[in-house]
Amino acid sequence: MTIDQYNFAGKKAIVRVDFNVPLDENGNITDDTRIRGALPTLKKILADGGSLIIMSHMGKPKGKVNPKFSLGQIKDAVAKALDTEVEFAEDCAKAADQAKALKPGGVLLLENLRFYPEEEGKPVGIDKEDPGYDAAKKEMKERQKEFAKTLASYADVYVNDAFGTAHRRHASTAVIADYFDADNKMLGYLMEKEVKAVDNILKDIKRPFTAIMGGSKVSTKIGIIENLMDKVDNLILCGGMTYTFAKAMGGNIGLSLCELDKLDLALDIMKKAKEKGVNLVLGTDCVAGDAFSNDCNTMVCSVMEIPEGWEGLDAGPKTRNVFADTIRPSKTILWNGPAGVFEFDNFTAGSRAIADAIVEATENGAFSLVGGGDSVACINKFGLADKVSYVSTGGGALLEAIEGKELPGVAAIQGGK
């Protein structure tokens, strides 16, 4: 069942959203992107004549009530976004009466799901090494089912629109789906778009396919890199991981980031790319600084010859040109991770060159997906988010999907398709 096919008239819908929005010290929302992202789904339910029960987590309260993470702080913002009154349930597991009383068009926001350890389903106060851990884990799984059953009892239909948590088998993202039949559970519009974007990257590839992997560590991206090796034509590796490769090839990298225990892995990636006929693109020059600061002294040098006391902080001009020349003719593009310390304004040029080339390729018909926290922050900083095909809201979920892992939040609804 898809959300477009479903008529919510007279139905109570419980919707898992990702309203884990950033707040300032006074509890004011500093970025409402996630709330805006869920509006098409929420408004469709209300427009049909359904009533709405909204559930989400916020922060990491670790199974305990913590006012700092209360969703009560965002109730007024949600009401304003929906242009209707919103009731608040101060205990997400004791909201049956409020849910029952909801009339068509009514909205109820549940308190933070993670105030209950059952949401995440992890035993509390016991280490994995402890003898009683397995029994505690088994007991918590049963408690998680009961918690999910309680949430499910509030509604006639379940909608999951929280891609950012789709890689977790939590009560509200996966277990709850067991209590609804196939005709009464579905993905929301945001989730549908995310799943389609990943399918475009992994299953509906137009060539050439270029993946740009940045970030500080090669170790955190190895699963994605290995999965992409069988799919991409070009693989650009940039950012901090550049210097692990340079070191592995015998370069002097000064104080640059480096995973000394991953030098063999770097060489292995280069070997595999060659064997599979993948064009592996690594930086050749960099902008180095004599301190980790926006105002440090800088120089352009080879990534193989960074002086002692200096560190690579951005891609150099030659590297930027090669990256851009590789990206422009591409027809499928995935970007995950910046090319430098883009948070510092003086070290944005590498990431900007990538972003501009992706925009140009997109204008020429390429499908471009930008995802992963830093890449999203980067494309937003440059004001180019609306110039690429899709910007993903899910960091970990997107990366696991690209690694080829099944996402529990999607499989619970699509039956593991």
C-alpha positions as CSV (number, residue, x, y, z in Angstrom):
1,M,0.0,0.0,0.0
2,T,1.3,3.5,-0.8
3,I,0.3,6.7,0.9
4,D,-1.2,8.1,-2.3
5,Q,-3.5,5.1,-2.6
6,Y,-4.7,5.2,1.0
7,N,-7.8,7.2,2.1
8,F,-7.3,8.3,5.7
9,A,-10.9,9.6,6.1
10,G,-12.1,8.6,9.6
11,K,-8.9,6.8,10.4
12,K,-6.4,7.4,13.2
13,A,-2.8,7.4,11.8
14,I,0.3,7.0,13.9
15,V,3.2,8.4,12.1
16,R,6.9,8.0,13.0
17,V,8.7,11.2,12.0
18,D,12.2,12.4,12.7
19,F,11.7,15.5,14.7
20,N,15.1,15.3,16.3
21,V,15.7,18.9,15.6
22,P,18.5,21.1,17.0
23,L,17.5,23.4,19.8
24,D,19.3,26.4,21.4
25,E,19.8,26.8,25.1
26,N,16.2,28.3,25.4
27,G,14.6,25.3,23.6
28,N,14.1,27.2,20.4
29,I,14.5,25.3,17.1
30,T,17.6,26.4,15.2
31,D,16.8,24.4,12.0
32,D,13.3,23.1,11.2
33,T,14.3,21.2,8.0
34,R,13.1,17.9,9.5
35,I,9.7,19.3,10.4
36,R,9.2,20.8,7.0
37,G,10.3,17.5,5.4
38,A,7.4,15.6,7.1
39,L,4.7,18.1,6.2
40,P,3.5,16.5,2.9
41,T,2.8,13.2,4.7
42,L,1.1,14.8,7.8
43,K,-1.0,17.2,5.7
44,K,-2.2,14.4,3.4
45,I,-3.6,12.5,6.4
46,L,-5.4,15.6,7.7
47,A,-6.6,16.7,4.3
48,D,-8.2,13.2,3.8
49,G,-10.1,13.7,7.1
50,G,-7.9,11.5,9.2
51,S,-6.5,12.2,12.7
52,L,-2.9,12.3,13.5
53,I,-0.7,10.8,16.2
54,I,2.9,12.0,15.8
55,M,5.8,10.1,17.4
56,S,9.5,10.8,17.4
57,H,12.7,10.7,19.4
58,M,14.9,13.6,20.4
59,G,18.5,13.3,21.4
60,K,19.9,10.4,23.5
61,P,18.1,10.4,26.9
62,K,19.2,6.8,27.4
63,G,15.8,5.5,28.5
64,K,15.2,8.1,31.1
65,V,12.9,11.1,31.3
66,N,15.0,14.3,30.7
67,P,13.2,17.7,30.2
68,K,16.1,18.8,28.0
69,F,14.9,16.3,25.4
70,S,11.2,16.8,25.8
71,L,9.2,17.1,22.5
72,G,6.9,19.5,24.4
73,Q,9.4,22.1,23.5
74,I,8.5,21.8,19.8
75,K,4.7,21.5,20.1
76,D,4.0,25.1,19.2
77,A,6.4,24.9,16.2
78,V,4.6,21.7,14.9
79,A,1.2,23.4,15.4
80,K,2.4,26.5,13.4
81,A,3.8,24.3,10.6
82,L,0.5,22.3,10.4
83,D,-1.6,25.5,10.9
84,T,-3.8,23.6,13.5
85,E,-3.9,23.0,17.2
86,V,-1.7,20.2,18.5
87,E,-2.3,18.3,21.8
88,F,0.6,16.9,23.7
89,A,0.8,13.5,25.5
90,E,3.2,13.8,28.4
91,D,3.8,10.0,28.4
92,C,4.0,8.3,25.1
93,A,3.1,4.9,26.6
94,K,0.0,6.3,28.4
95,A,-1.7,8.2,25.7
96,A,-4.6,5.8,24.9
97,D,-7.4,8.1,26.2
98,Q,-6.0,11.1,24.3
99,A,-5.7,9.0,21.2
100,K,-9.2,7.6,21.5
101,A,-10.6,11.1,22.0
102,L,-9.1,12.5,18.8
103,K,-11.6,13.7,16.2
104,P,-10.9,13.8,12.4
105,G,-8.4,16.6,11.8
106,G,-7.1,16.3,15.4
107,V,-3.4,16.1,16.1
108,L,-1.6,14.5,19.1
109,L,2.1,14.8,19.6
110,L,3.6,12.0,21.8
111,E,6.4,12.7,24.3
112,N,10.0,11.5,23.4
113,L,9.9,7.7,22.6
114,R,13.4,7.3,23.9
115,F,12.3,8.2,27.5
116,Y,11.6,4.5,27.5
117,P,14.5,2.0,27.1
118,E,12.0,-0.3,25.2
119,E,12.1,2.0,22.2
120,E,15.7,1.1,21.4
121,G,15.4,-2.3,22.9
122,K,18.8,-2.4,24.6
123,P,19.2,-3.8,28.1
124,V,20.0,-1.0,30.6
125,G,22.6,-1.1,33.3
126,I,24.3,-4.3,32.2
127,D,27.4,-4.9,30.0
128,K,27.6,-7.3,27.1
129,E,30.3,-9.2,29.0
130,D,28.1,-9.8,32.1
131,P,26.8,-13.3,32.6
132,G,23.2,-12.2,32.7
133,Y,23.3,-10.1,29.5
134,D,21.7,-12.6,27.2
135,A,18.7,-13.1,29.6
136,A,18.4,-9.3,30.0
137,K,18.5,-8.9,26.2
138,K,15.8,-11.5,25.7
139,E,13.6,-9.9,28.4
140,M,14.1,-6.4,26.8
141,K,13.0,-7.7,23.4
142,E,9.7,-8.9,25.0
143,R,9.3,-5.5,26.7
144,Q,10.0,-3.8,23.3
145,K,7.2,-5.8,21.7
146,E,4.8,-4.8,24.4
147,F,5.8,-1.2,24.0
148,A,5.3,-1.3,20.2
149,K,2.0,-3.0,20.7
150,T,0.9,-0.2,23.0
151,L,1.8,2.5,20.4
152,A,0.1,0.5,17.7
153,S,-3.1,0.3,19.8
154,Y,-3.6,4.0,19.4
155,A,-4.2,3.9,15.7
156,D,-5.8,2.2,12.7
157,V,-2.8,2.7,10.3
158,Y,0.9,3.1,10.7
159,V,3.1,5.4,8.5
160,N,6.9,5.5,8.7
161,D,8.3,8.8,7.5
162,A,11.6,8.7,9.5
163,F,14.4,7.7,7.1
164,G,17.0,8.9,9.5
165,T,16.2,6.1,11.9
166,A,15.3,3.4,9.3
167,H,18.5,1.6,9.9
168,R,17.5,0.9,13.5
169,R,15.2,-1.9,14.6
170,H,13.5,0.2,17.2
171,A,9.9,-0.2,18.5
172,S,8.6,2.7,16.6
173,T,10.5,2.2,13.4
174,A,10.1,-1.5,12.8
175,V,8.6,-3.6,15.5
176,I,5.3,-1.7,15.5
177,A,4.7,-2.6,11.9
178,D,4.1,-6.2,13.0
179,Y,0.8,-5.0,14.5
180,F,-0.7,-3.7,11.3
181,D,-1.6,-5.7,8.2
182,A,-0.1,-4.9,4.8
183,D,-3.0,-2.7,3.8
184,N,-2.6,-0.5,6.9
185,K,1.1,0.2,7.0
186,M,3.1,2.3,4.5
187,L,6.0,4.6,3.9
188,G,5.5,8.3,4.1
189,Y,6.3,10.6,1.2
190,L,9.8,11.5,2.6
191,M,10.7,7.8,3.1
192,E,9.4,7.0,-0.4
193,K,11.7,9.7,-1.9
194,E,14.7,8.5,0.1
195,V,14.2,4.8,-0.9
196,K,13.7,5.8,-4.6
197,A,16.9,8.0,-4.5
198,V,18.9,5.0,-3.1
199,D,17.4,2.7,-5.8
200,N,18.4,5.2,-8.5
201,I,22.0,5.1,-7.2
202,L,22.2,1.3,-6.8
203,K,19.7,-0.2,-9.2
204,D,18.9,2.3,-12.0
205,I,22.4,3.5,-12.9
206,K,23.0,5.8,-15.9
207,R,26.6,5.8,-16.8
208,P,29.2,7.1,-16.2
209,F,28.6,6.7,-12.4
210,T,30.8,8.7,-10.2
211,A,30.9,8.3,-6.4
212,I,32.7,10.9,-4.3
213,M,33.7,9.7,-0.8
214,G,35.2,12.2,1.6
215,G,35.6,12.5,5.3
216,S,38.4,11.9,7.7
217,K,38.7,8.1,7.9
218,V,38.8,5.4,5.3
219,S,37.9,2.9,7.9
220,T,34.3,4.3,8.4
221,K,33.7,4.2,4.6
222,I,35.2,0.8,3.8
223,G,31.9,-1.0,3.5
224,I,30.5,1.6,1.1
225,I,33.7,1.7,-0.9
226,E,33.7,-2.1,-1.3
227,N,30.0,-2.2,-2.3
228,L,30.4,0.7,-4.8
229,M,33.5,-0.9,-6.4
230,D,31.2,-3.2,-8.4
231,K,29.0,-0.4,-9.6
232,V,30.9,2.8,-10.2
233,D,33.0,4.0,-13.2
234,N,34.8,6.6,-11.2
235,L,35.6,6.7,-7.4
236,I,36.9,10.0,-6.0
237,L,38.4,9.7,-2.5
238,C,39.0,13.0,-0.8
239,G,39.1,14.8,2.5
240,G,41.1,13.5,5.5
241,M,41.4,9.9,4.1
242,T,43.6,11.4,1.3
243,Y,46.6,11.4,3.6
244,T,46.2,7.7,4.6
245,F,46.6,6.9,0.9
246,A,49.5,9.3,0.5
247,K,51.3,7.7,3.5
248,A,50.6,4.2,2.2
249,M,52.4,5.2,-1.0
250,G,55.4,6.4,0.9
251,G,54.6,10.1,1.1
252,N,55.5,12.5,3.8
253,I,52.3,13.9,5.2
254,G,53.4,16.1,8.1
255,L,50.7,16.4,10.8
256,S,47.9,15.4,8.4
257,L,45.2,13.0,9.5
258,C,46.2,9.4,9.0
259,E,45.1,6.0,10.1
260,L,48.4,4.2,10.5
261,D,46.7,0.9,10.9
262,K,44.9,1.2,7.6
263,L,47.8,1.7,5.2
264,D,47.5,-1.9,3.9
265,L,43.7,-1.3,3.5
266,A,44.4,1.8,1.4
267,L,46.8,-0.2,-0.9
268,D,44.3,-3.0,-1.1
269,I,41.6,-0.5,-2.3
270,M,43.9,0.8,-5.0
271,K,44.6,-2.8,-6.1
272,K,40.9,-3.7,-6.2
273,A,40.0,-0.6,-8.2
274,K,42.7,-1.5,-10.8
275,E,41.4,-5.1,-11.0
276,K,37.8,-4.0,-11.5
277,G,38.6,-1.3,-14.0
278,V,37.4,1.5,-11.7
279,N,39.0,4.9,-12.2
280,L,40.2,5.7,-8.7
281,V,40.8,9.4,-8.3
282,L,43.0,10.6,-5.4
283,G,44.2,14.1,-4.6
284,T,47.7,15.0,-5.8
285,D,48.1,18.4,-4.2
286,C,46.6,20.1,-1.2
287,V,46.2,23.3,0.7
288,A,48.3,22.8,3.9
289,G,48.2,24.8,7.0
290,D,50.6,25.3,9.9
291,A,47.8,24.9,12.4
292,F,44.2,23.6,12.5
293,S,42.6,27.0,12.2
294,N,40.9,29.2,9.7
295,D,43.6,31.9,10.1
296,C,46.7,29.8,9.9
297,N,49.5,30.2,7.3
298,T,48.8,28.2,4.2
299,M,50.8,26.8,1.2
300,V,49.9,24.6,-1.8
301,C,52.1,21.5,-1.9
302,S,52.0,17.9,-3.1
303,V,50.2,15.5,-0.8
304,M,53.4,13.4,-0.9
305,E,55.5,16.2,0.3
306,I,53.8,18.0,3.2
307,P,56.4,19.7,5.4
308,E,56.8,18.7,9.1
309,G,54.5,20.8,11.3
310,W,52.0,21.3,8.5
311,E,48.8,19.4,7.7
312,G,46.6,19.0,4.6
313,L,43.3,20.9,5.1
314,D,41.8,21.1,1.6
315,A,42.2,19.8,-1.9
316,G,44.7,21.8,-4.0
317,P,44.0,23.6,-7.3
318,K,45.2,20.7,-9.6
319,T,43.2,18.2,-7.6
320,R,40.0,20.4,-7.8
321,N,40.3,20.5,-11.6
322,V,40.7,16.7,-11.9
323,F,37.7,16.2,-9.5
324,A,35.6,18.6,-11.5
325,D,36.6,17.1,-14.9
326,T,35.7,13.6,-13.6
327,I,32.3,14.7,-12.2
328,R,31.0,16.9,-15.1
329,P,30.4,14.2,-17.7
330,S,28.8,11.8,-15.2
331,K,25.1,10.8,-15.4
332,T,24.8,9.3,-11.9
333,I,26.6,10.9,-8.9
334,L,26.8,10.1,-5.2
335,W,28.5,12.6,-2.9
336,N,29.2,11.6,0.7
337,G,31.8,13.6,2.6
338,P,33.6,17.0,2.0
339,A,37.0,17.5,0.4
340,G,38.4,19.6,3.2
341,V,37.7,21.4,6.5
342,F,34.8,23.2,4.9
343,E,33.7,24.6,8.3
344,F,36.6,27.0,7.9
345,D,35.8,29.5,5.2
346,N,39.4,29.5,3.9
347,F,39.3,25.8,3.2
348,T,36.0,25.4,1.3
349,A,37.5,25.5,-2.3
350,G,37.8,21.8,-2.7
351,S,34.3,21.0,-1.6
352,R,33.0,24.0,-3.6
353,A,34.6,22.7,-6.8
354,I,32.9,19.3,-6.2
355,A,29.5,21.0,-5.5
356,D,29.8,23.2,-8.6
357,A,30.7,20.3,-10.9
358,I,27.7,18.2,-9.5
359,V,25.4,21.1,-10.1
360,E,26.6,21.5,-13.7
361,A,26.3,17.7,-14.3
362,T,22.7,17.8,-12.9
363,E,21.8,20.6,-15.2
364,N,23.0,18.4,-18.0
365,G,20.7,15.5,-17.0
366,A,22.6,13.6,-14.3
367,F,20.9,12.2,-11.2
368,S,22.8,13.5,-8.2
369,L,22.4,12.3,-4.6
370,V,24.0,14.2,-1.8
371,G,23.9,12.5,1.6
372,G,25.6,12.1,5.0
373,G,25.7,14.9,7.5
374,D,28.8,16.8,6.5
375,S,27.9,16.7,2.7
376,V,24.4,18.0,3.5
377,A,25.9,20.8,5.7
378,C,28.3,21.6,2.9
379,I,25.7,21.8,0.1
380,N,23.5,24.0,2.4
381,K,26.4,26.3,3.2
382,F,27.0,26.9,-0.5
383,G,23.2,27.4,-1.0
384,L,23.1,24.7,-3.7
385,A,20.7,22.2,-2.2
386,D,18.0,22.9,-4.7
387,K,20.4,22.5,-7.6
388,V,21.1,18.8,-7.1
389,S,18.6,16.0,-7.7
390,Y,18.2,14.9,-4.1
391,V,19.6,15.7,-0.6
392,S,19.1,12.8,1.8
393,T,17.9,13.4,5.3
394,G,19.4,10.2,6.6
395,G,23.1,10.0,7.6
396,G,23.6,6.4,8.9
397,A,20.5,5.1,7.2
398,L,21.7,6.3,3.8
399,L,25.2,4.9,4.3
400,E,23.9,1.5,5.3
401,A,21.6,1.4,2.4
402,I,24.5,2.2,0.0
403,E,26.5,-0.5,1.7
404,G,23.7,-2.9,0.5
405,K,22.4,-3.6,4.0
406,E,18.7,-4.1,4.5
407,L,17.0,-1.2,6.5
408,P,14.7,-2.6,9.2
409,G,12.4,0.4,9.0
410,V,11.8,-0.2,5.2
411,A,11.8,-4.0,5.3
412,A,9.1,-4.0,8.1
413,I,6.8,-2.4,5.6
414,Q,7.9,-3.7,2.3
415,G,8.5,-7.2,3.5
416,G,12.2,-7.2,2.9
417,K,11.9,-6.3,-0.8
